[in-house]
Amino acid sequence: MRHLTDDPLPDGVYGEAEAAIIRYAQKSTRLAPIDDATYGDLERNFSKEQIIDICLTVGLSNMINRFHATFL
């Protein structure tokens, strides 16, 4: 957990699939564009349905966190 905000992610801490999710979540949370490389990393590790689930989970978590940050 302590490396979730590291950019770049440290070598040897996360597997390829985990790192793809973390890089996607970092970009999504920062409202950065999801470029072809980021999507390609997801696509190499997950099915289309799994990518949709990842996007929905990250998006919902961001929405809830922003709501909580507003109302403490």
C-alpha positions as CSV (number, residue, x, y, z in Angstrom):
1,M,0.0,0.0,0.0
2,R,2.8,2.4,0.7
3,H,3.9,2.6,-2.9
4,L,0.4,3.3,-4.5
5,T,1.3,6.9,-5.1
6,D,4.8,6.3,-6.4
7,D,5.5,7.4,-9.9
8,P,7.1,5.4,-11.4
9,L,6.2,2.3,-9.4
10,P,9.2,0.6,-7.9
11,D,10.4,-2.6,-9.5
12,G,9.6,-5.9,-7.9
13,V,6.8,-4.7,-5.7
14,Y,3.8,-5.3,-7.9
15,G,3.1,-7.9,-10.5
16,E,2.4,-6.8,-14.1
17,A,-1.4,-7.0,-13.7
18,E,-1.4,-5.1,-10.3
19,A,0.9,-2.4,-11.7
20,A,-1.4,-1.9,-14.7
21,I,-4.4,-1.3,-12.4
22,I,-2.4,1.0,-10.1
23,R,-1.1,3.1,-13.1
24,Y,-4.7,3.3,-14.4
25,A,-6.0,4.3,-11.0
26,Q,-3.3,6.9,-10.6
27,K,-4.2,8.6,-13.9
28,S,-7.9,8.3,-13.4
29,T,-7.7,9.8,-9.9
30,R,-5.6,12.7,-11.2
31,L,-8.0,13.2,-14.1
32,A,-5.2,12.6,-16.5
33,P,-5.9,11.2,-20.0
34,I,-5.8,7.4,-20.2
35,D,-3.3,7.0,-23.0
36,D,-2.8,4.0,-25.3
37,A,0.1,2.6,-23.2
38,T,-2.0,2.6,-20.0
39,Y,-4.9,1.0,-21.8
40,G,-2.6,-1.5,-23.5
41,D,-1.2,-2.6,-20.1
42,L,-4.8,-3.3,-18.9
43,E,-5.6,-5.0,-22.2
44,R,-2.6,-7.4,-21.9
45,N,-3.7,-8.5,-18.5
46,F,-7.5,-8.4,-18.4
47,S,-10.5,-9.1,-20.6
48,K,-12.7,-6.3,-21.8
49,E,-15.3,-7.1,-19.1
50,Q,-12.6,-7.0,-16.4
51,I,-11.3,-3.6,-17.6
52,I,-14.9,-2.3,-17.4
53,D,-15.1,-3.6,-13.8
54,I,-11.7,-1.9,-13.0
55,C,-12.9,1.4,-14.5
56,L,-16.2,1.3,-12.6
57,T,-14.5,0.4,-9.3
58,V,-11.9,3.1,-9.6
59,G,-14.5,5.7,-10.7
60,L,-16.9,4.8,-7.9
61,S,-14.1,4.9,-5.3
62,N,-13.1,8.4,-6.6
63,M,-16.7,9.6,-6.4
64,I,-17.1,8.4,-2.9
65,N,-13.8,9.8,-1.7
66,R,-14.6,13.2,-3.2
67,F,-18.0,13.2,-1.6
68,H,-16.5,12.3,1.8
69,A,-13.8,15.0,1.4
70,T,-16.5,17.6,0.9
71,F,-18.6,16.7,3.9
72,L,-15.9,15.2,6.1
